[in-house]
């Protein structure tokens, strides 16, 4: 990867107001570009808002209005954009995150681990792709998926240097900080990856949700904000620090993925448990 400035968005999408959400996203993308960002990350279902099952009525293919607008943002502002929408793919609805750069779709990630309520309305994706951008390799893990160490491990093993984690989760403020600090630094440290997380704010029943966090390859906090104000947080990710984290060093300062013994871990992928 090369040095890159990432913009992480604390964002309040309005469920169902696709035009308003896209317009606000466009303005925030312009602001991020002015600040020198090469990548901006919006939360889960940022274009449609997270409201299930209502959000299903705004499902679109990657050739329709929402994806086309996001692709246009990447071209118009000269920045890589990651944003969420309800995707209609092969006749099924997915919680998807598009990655667009230079006026084209780099890739679309379809959430593979659905929350219990989500399973009633969405299909789960079956791939953990890593996307090539002009500044490095990107993996995506949506909301609840960050609870599964295997997801981040697979992305890192396949070359991901930066993991984007878009969320739409109710707990916010100090509660959100406590939740993320319990496990996200471990995901970054164990896999020697940068983690960039952002959570949608929610207006229903009072302010909730929100929060942004960026973690270095050793699990160190680079930036975080848990206010309930819509804003853009800028963070610089160092290529040199990423490269250094992926070298074999001392036992305490090592690229742990390179030291694995996969022949011992078959139980992790076995389906014989919890049947």
C-alpha positions as CSV (number, residue, x, y, z in Angstrom):
1,X,0.0,0.0,0.0
2,X,1.0,3.7,-0.1
3,X,0.4,6.4,2.5
4,X,-3.3,7.3,2.4
5,X,-5.7,9.7,4.2
6,X,-9.0,8.2,5.0
7,X,-12.2,10.1,5.9
8,X,-14.5,8.3,8.3
9,X,-18.1,9.6,8.5
10,X,-20.3,10.0,11.5
11,X,-23.6,10.0,9.6
12,X,-27.3,10.2,10.2
13,X,-29.1,8.6,7.2
14,X,-32.9,9.1,7.1
15,X,-34.6,5.8,6.4
16,X,-36.3,6.0,3.0
17,X,-35.0,9.5,2.1
18,X,-32.6,8.1,-0.6
19,X,-32.3,11.5,-2.4
20,X,-31.6,13.4,0.8
21,X,-29.0,10.8,2.0
22,X,-27.2,10.8,-1.3
23,X,-27.1,14.6,-1.4
24,X,-25.7,14.7,2.1
25,X,-23.1,12.0,1.2
26,X,-22.0,14.0,-1.8
27,X,-21.4,17.1,0.3
28,X,-19.5,15.1,2.9
29,X,-17.4,13.5,0.1
30,X,-16.5,16.9,-1.3
31,X,-15.5,18.0,2.2
32,X,-13.3,14.9,2.6
33,X,-11.6,15.5,-0.6
34,X,-10.8,19.1,0.4
35,X,-9.2,17.7,3.5
36,X,-6.9,15.5,1.4
37,X,-8.7,12.2,1.7
38,X,-8.2,9.5,-0.9
39,X,-10.9,7.2,0.6
40,X,-14.2,7.9,2.4
41,X,-16.2,5.3,4.3
42,X,-19.9,5.6,5.0
43,X,-21.8,3.3,7.4
44,X,-24.0,0.3,6.6
45,X,-27.0,1.0,4.4
46,X,-26.0,4.7,4.4
47,X,-27.9,5.4,1.2
48,X,-31.2,3.9,2.2
49,X,-31.1,4.1,6.0
50,X,-31.3,1.0,8.2
51,X,-34.9,0.3,8.8
52,X,-36.0,-3.3,8.3
53,X,-38.1,-4.4,6.5
54,X,-38.9,-0.9,5.1
55,X,-35.5,-0.6,3.5
56,X,-36.3,-3.5,1.2
57,X,-38.5,-1.4,-0.9
58,X,-35.4,0.6,-2.0
59,X,-33.5,-2.4,-3.2
60,X,-31.7,-1.7,-6.5
61,X,-29.2,-3.4,-8.7
62,X,-25.6,-2.2,-9.1
63,X,-26.7,-0.6,-12.4
64,X,-29.4,1.6,-10.9
65,X,-29.6,5.0,-9.4
66,X,-27.9,4.6,-6.0
67,X,-24.8,2.8,-7.2
68,X,-24.6,5.1,-10.2
69,X,-24.7,8.1,-8.0
70,X,-21.9,6.7,-5.7
71,X,-19.8,5.9,-8.8
72,X,-20.4,9.4,-10.0
73,X,-19.2,10.8,-6.6
74,X,-16.0,8.9,-6.9
75,X,-15.4,10.4,-10.3
76,X,-16.6,13.9,-9.6
77,X,-14.5,14.3,-6.4
78,X,-11.6,12.1,-7.3
79,X,-11.9,9.9,-4.2
80,X,-12.5,6.2,-3.5
81,X,-16.0,5.9,-1.9
82,X,-17.4,3.0,0.2
83,X,-21.1,3.3,0.9
84,X,-24.0,0.9,1.9
85,X,-27.2,0.1,0.1
86,X,-29.8,-2.6,-0.3
87,X,-28.7,-4.5,-3.3
88,X,-30.9,-6.6,-5.6
89,X,-28.7,-9.3,-7.0
90,X,-29.9,-12.3,-9.0
91,X,-33.4,-11.8,-7.6
92,X,-32.3,-11.7,-4.0
93,X,-31.8,-8.8,-1.5
94,X,-28.4,-8.3,0.1
95,X,-27.0,-5.8,2.7
96,X,-24.2,-4.6,0.4
97,X,-21.3,-2.1,0.5
98,X,-20.1,-0.7,-2.7
99,X,-16.5,0.4,-3.3
100,X,-16.1,2.9,-6.2
101,X,-13.0,4.7,-7.5
102,X,-12.3,6.8,-10.6
103,X,-15.9,6.5,-11.9
104,X,-16.1,2.7,-11.8
105,X,-17.1,0.0,-9.3
106,X,-14.1,-1.6,-7.8
107,X,-16.2,-4.2,-6.0
108,X,-19.4,-4.9,-4.1
109,X,-19.3,-6.7,-0.8
110,X,-22.4,-8.6,0.3
111,X,-22.7,-9.2,4.1
112,X,-22.0,-12.8,4.9
113,X,-23.0,-13.0,8.6
114,X,-26.5,-11.6,9.1
115,X,-28.1,-10.6,12.4
116,X,-31.0,-12.7,13.6
117,X,-33.7,-10.2,12.4
118,X,-31.8,-9.6,9.1
119,X,-32.1,-13.3,8.2
120,X,-35.8,-13.0,7.8
121,X,-35.4,-10.4,5.0
122,X,-32.0,-10.7,3.4
123,X,-29.8,-13.3,1.8
124,X,-26.2,-13.8,3.1
125,X,-23.3,-13.3,0.8
126,X,-20.9,-16.3,0.3
127,X,-17.6,-14.6,-0.5
128,X,-14.9,-12.6,1.4
129,X,-13.3,-10.7,-1.4
130,X,-10.3,-8.3,-1.2
131,X,-10.4,-5.3,-3.5
132,X,-7.5,-3.6,-5.3
133,X,-7.5,0.2,-5.1
134,X,-5.0,2.7,-6.3
135,X,-3.6,3.0,-2.7
136,X,-3.8,-0.6,-1.4
137,X,-5.9,-3.7,-0.8
138,X,-9.2,-3.3,0.9
139,X,-11.4,-5.8,2.8
140,X,-14.9,-5.1,4.2
141,X,-16.6,-6.5,7.2
142,X,-20.1,-5.2,7.9
143,X,-21.3,-4.6,11.5
144,X,-21.9,-7.9,13.3
145,X,-19.3,-9.7,11.2
146,X,-16.5,-8.0,13.1
147,X,-17.5,-10.4,16.0
148,X,-16.1,-13.3,13.9
149,X,-12.2,-13.4,14.0
150,X,-12.2,-15.8,11.1
151,X,-13.7,-13.1,8.7
152,X,-10.9,-10.7,9.4
153,X,-8.3,-13.4,9.3
154,X,-9.3,-14.6,5.9
155,X,-9.3,-11.0,4.5
156,X,-5.8,-10.4,5.9
157,X,-4.5,-13.7,4.6
158,X,-5.7,-12.7,1.2
159,X,-3.8,-9.5,1.3
160,X,-6.1,-6.9,2.8
161,X,-4.1,-4.1,4.4
162,X,-7.1,-2.0,5.4
163,X,-10.4,-3.4,6.7
164,X,-13.4,-1.1,6.4
165,X,-16.1,-1.8,9.1
166,X,-19.4,0.0,8.3
167,X,-22.0,-0.5,11.1
168,X,-25.6,0.3,11.8
169,X,-25.9,-0.5,15.5
170,X,-28.0,1.2,18.2
171,X,-25.5,1.6,21.1
172,X,-23.7,4.9,20.8
173,X,-21.6,7.3,22.8
174,X,-19.6,5.8,25.7
175,X,-21.3,2.5,25.2
176,X,-20.2,2.3,21.6
177,X,-16.6,3.1,22.7
178,X,-16.7,0.3,25.3
179,X,-18.0,-2.2,22.8
180,X,-15.4,-1.5,20.1
181,X,-12.5,-1.3,22.6
182,X,-13.3,-4.8,23.8
183,X,-12.5,-6.5,20.5
184,X,-11.6,-4.3,17.5
185,X,-8.0,-3.6,18.7
186,X,-7.5,-7.3,18.9
187,X,-8.7,-7.8,15.3
188,X,-6.2,-5.2,14.1
189,X,-3.3,-6.5,16.1
190,X,-3.7,-10.2,15.5
191,X,-4.0,-9.6,11.7
192,X,-1.6,-6.7,11.3
193,X,-4.3,-4.6,9.5
194,X,-5.6,-1.1,9.7
195,X,-9.2,-1.0,10.8
196,X,-11.6,1.8,9.9
197,X,-15.0,1.6,11.6
198,X,-18.0,3.9,11.3
199,X,-21.5,3.5,12.8
200,X,-24.8,5.1,11.5
201,X,-26.5,7.5,13.9
202,X,-30.2,6.9,14.5
203,X,-32.8,9.5,15.3
204,X,-35.7,7.4,16.3
205,X,-36.4,7.4,20.1
206,X,-33.7,10.0,20.6
207,X,-30.2,10.1,19.4
208,X,-28.5,6.7,19.3
209,X,-25.8,4.9,17.4
210,X,-22.9,6.8,15.8
211,X,-19.2,6.6,16.4
212,X,-16.0,6.3,14.4
213,X,-12.7,4.6,15.1
214,X,-9.4,4.1,13.3
215,X,-6.9,1.5,14.5
216,X,-3.3,1.0,13.6
217,X,-1.8,-2.4,12.6
218,X,-0.8,-3.0,16.2
219,X,-4.2,-2.2,17.6
220,X,-3.3,1.3,18.6
221,X,-6.1,3.9,18.4
222,X,-5.3,6.5,15.7
223,X,-8.5,8.4,16.0
224,X,-12.0,8.1,17.5
225,X,-15.1,10.1,18.1
226,X,-18.3,9.2,19.8
227,X,-20.2,12.4,19.7
228,X,-23.7,12.6,18.2
229,X,-22.7,15.3,15.7
230,X,-22.5,14.5,12.0
231,X,-18.9,15.0,11.0
232,X,-15.9,13.7,9.0
233,X,-12.9,12.4,10.9
234,X,-9.6,12.3,8.9
235,X,-6.9,9.8,9.6
236,X,-3.5,9.1,8.0
237,X,-2.5,5.5,7.4
238,X,1.2,4.9,7.0
239,X,2.5,2.4,4.4
240,X,5.7,2.0,6.3
241,X,3.9,1.1,9.5
242,X,1.8,-1.5,7.5
243,X,4.9,-3.0,6.0
244,X,6.8,-3.1,9.3
245,X,3.8,-4.9,11.0
246,X,4.0,-7.6,8.4
247,X,7.5,-8.7,9.1
248,X,8.7,-11.4,11.4
249,X,10.3,-9.9,14.4
250,X,10.4,-10.7,18.1
251,X,7.8,-12.9,19.7
252,X,6.0,-9.8,21.0
253,X,6.4,-7.8,17.8
254,X,5.6,-10.2,15.0
255,X,3.4,-10.9,11.9
256,X,1.4,-13.5,13.7
257,X,-0.5,-14.8,10.7
258,X,2.9,-16.1,9.3
259,X,3.4,-18.2,12.4
260,X,0.1,-20.1,12.2
261,X,-0.2,-23.9,12.2
262,X,-3.3,-24.5,10.1
263,X,-3.2,-28.2,10.5
264,X,-4.2,-27.8,14.1
265,X,-7.2,-25.6,13.4
266,X,-9.6,-27.8,11.5
267,X,-12.2,-27.6,14.3
268,X,-12.7,-23.9,13.5
269,X,-14.1,-24.7,10.1
270,X,-16.0,-27.8,11.1
271,X,-19.8,-27.8,10.9
272,X,-20.1,-30.6,13.5
273,X,-20.5,-28.2,16.4
274,X,-23.8,-26.5,17.5
275,X,-26.0,-28.6,15.3
